[in-house]
Amino acid sequence: MLKRISALVLAGATALTLAACGGGAGPAAGGGDGALVMGFAQVGAESGWRTANTKSVQESAKSAGVELKFSDAQQKQENQIKAIRSYIQQKVDVIAFSPVVESGWDTVLKEAKDANIPVILTDRAVDSEDTSLYKTFLGSDFVEEGRKAGQWLVEEYKDAKDPVNIVELQGTTGSAPANDRKAGFAEVIAADPKFTVVASQSGDFTRAKGKEVMEAFLKSNPDIDVLYAHNDDMGLGAIEAIEGAGKVPGKDIKIITVDAVRDGMQALADGKINYIVECSPLLGPQLMDLAKKVVKGEQVPARVVTEETTFTQEQAKQALPTRQY
């Protein structure tokens, strides 16, 4: 998440394809030099995690000899749909994308299927009942991430008798990680009535919005014990708001986030965040491997889950020197 996106990005209604790619080859033919051609429709660059994810895809494509057409949807579903249709028209070999939201993909995915272009979902899922519209979904188990956040909270307050007031910074409304991280967290804390989510609102996965929403939370809820943020960036924005309100993040308000990017890990090591659930953005190598297999017609698992861990403050201090993102 912490490095700049190196590729050019096209967005909105502009042409949504990038990089030097052969445009005339059919699905079976690949690029002009025989390379596999992938059209990748990215969500955007809303966070450090997403930046690291983009870099992983771009670098892995280069290493794997995959010709990459890349687009940045600027967090708008209509831009992703335009990009996918552009890739279909260009007859790429395979399409991969991380859907902005879960719903509303059936029509364009059917267009890709009808064109015999396989689709791979990365990082985020869709809620289509027709699973034949895509070959596989590569990404984290977001529900389990939410459960891990809730489990730490339950353990942290196991001896507490007083009510625990929680505020929640949700990710982009309608997105799979926002829906699932909320559900997993709620499932775990529901068993103990002392835990109450007193406010829950989207911060769009951005630092600026996280700060803005947290400022509003602090004004309307004077007794906040815990913040659960669906990603590090929103948590980091919230830290600014907490400090601006004269409170000490990590002490006056305990903070749990998801991602484990370098900025978040540094805040964890500094004691401003209490616990981070990892969500790795480095999906590029696995994506290229899956792409080559589906284009060859090989069978791949319908679901490929990435392996991830969690970090306490001490663990963050140990991990930071060798952190890749």
Disulfide bonds with the S-S distance in Angstrom:
none
